[in-house]
Amino acid sequence: MDVQSASLIGMGLAAVGMAGSGIGIGYIFGKMIEAVARQPEAEPILSKYAWIGFALVEAIALYALVLAFIIMGQA
C-alpha cells in the first residue's frame, strides 16, 4: 500500500469521530427532552448542563476534523 492510500484511509478513520459526536449530541438532547418531559421545573438546570455537554462533544468533533486535515496536509 502506498503512502497516499494510507493517508486517505487515515483521514477517513479520523472523520469517523465526527459521526460519533453526532450520535453523542443526539443522545444528550434526547435525554434532556425526556428529563424535561418528566420534570418540567428542572428545565433551567438541565438546559445548562446539556449545553455544556454539547460543547464538549462538539469539541471532540472539531478535534477529529482538525486531525483529518492534518493528515491530509501530510500526504
PyMOL commands that set and color helices and strands:
alter all, ss='L'
color gray80, all
select helices_A, chain A and resi 3-38+40-74
alter helices_A, ss='H'
color red, helices_A
deselect
rebuild
show_as cartoon
